[in-house]
């Protein structure tokens, strides 16, 4: 699992590549921790190259969403494939996030 964070024109973009499973979740969580305190109002999770997400990965997404909303921010999800979309639908996460 590879996580890359970039600031693009005042917006944070997180590029996720590989499998966000239970084994990868702790490392990914460490990479995302600085974003919990971010003052940026907009965070995009680019999932174009994310091939799998487990419940541990979904928990990370939810934690980031809660932290952003507490500061009036937004978390957008970009580029999920059909398999990931089904997971988001089955878990109800499709209603929590904004997709672009």
Buried (B, 14 or more C-beta within 10 A) or exposed (E): BEBEBEEEEEBBBBBBBBBBBEEBBEEBBEBBEEBBEBEBEBBBBBBEEBBBBBEBBBEBBBBBBEBBEEEEBBBBBBBBEEEBBEBBEEBEBBEBBEEE
